[in-house]
């Protein structure tokens, strides 16, 4: 066993047995005041304990053949301890020896030559894996001022290590949305045009037609004048009301839908290829909705006729014959609304780069894909308020998208907002990634027993972070933090 290995064992035993009154703050100096500690930090990062010091050597005078060694030791409450990397400061001759032969007394030490009468600073930085016993432990700096190993504890300083909880080492990654090859959107509405009896020609100034035509014109103008979009299709579906013969209503529904298509095509000089025209001779589905939502005394009898297997003409005659007053009421109040042309304007939105997406997110977010919103979110740091806001915007725009809701939940988990995480996880489906996130939430809430099977499933499904998180859970169980 090397001489300095024995030395360290003796030091550890001595430090636990000594009754020295030890300072509770970081030391201001070492080497009997010859080395000042200008800055001292100890912090946690993921599952690491990091110790850093900035040492000023300006007042240190060191003989050419001597060296000093400083060894930080983390010491637990129940006798556990671990040595950090030693710092060796050498005189000129010792420095040369160490370069040629190595430092056999302090193997692996950080070695620095001292230039006497010169301004000199040394940065010490060391990290070590966190172990459960380190919570509430102390860090002491042992000094060997002669390089001989005989001054076991010439100067010892102690201060508390932060309480460290292993669950803070839990990691969970966001889920990248699928790239949307084409951002296809649509605007839709209904036009209730008035036509002279049995005619299919549109008269723009006839009765309500100026208002009804303006509906579809305004919809198309809104899209057509947008520099970010291109119209790809216009669907028109014409309907007639059930009164009269079915064959004539079929002619009227089709003819009036074609008339609206021609009106729009000529208004904008659109190619014929973007139009898709359909027709339904009689809107019995629409009439059914009116009856179902009514308080008519004969509601059930009317629905029975509407839902029967009678031909459309026979249905119309049966209602007219059995309920003449109600039939007249329907002709006046409901049937005009059953003569309509529904339209759908489909368009595509061009893709956006990051800067464009960041600008549009807070002005016209509906133009963005989920993947583009995700790109914006990743441009912000996790502690930036906009980070969470972006994910919440995504979930608001895509409320039924599991990935959008899952990423809001993960962002909330990373901010320790368990309530928000739980709320959005309810809408995030049951994917492997979602189950993993639920396991992480339970772990962070301290419900280890219910978290374990979820994390185990995620490990078996190949979720990379799940292995780390399950290990942390096992540590927490074994140490009962």
Protein Blocks (a to p, Z undefined) as FASTA:
>chain_A
ZZklmmmmmmmmmmmmpccdcdfbdcfbeehhlaccfbdcdddehjaccddddddfklpc
cdfkbccddddddddfkopacdddddddddfklmmmmmmnopfklghiacddddehiacd
ddddddddddfklgopacdddddfkonopamblpccddddddddfklmpccddddddddf
bacddddddddddddehiabdcfkgojlmmmmmmmmmmmmmmmmpmkbccfbdcdddddd
fedjfklmmmmmmmmmmmmmmmmmmmnopafklpccdddfbafklmmmmmmmmccfklmm
mmmmmmmmbdfklmmmmmmmmmmmlmmmmmmmmmmmmmccddddddddddddfklmmmmm
mmmmmlpcfklmmmmmmmpcfklmklmmmmmmmmmmmmmbmklmmmmmmmmmmnopaklm
mmmmmmnojafklmmmmmmmmmmnopamlmmmmmmmmmmnopaklmmmmmmmmmmmmnoZ
Z
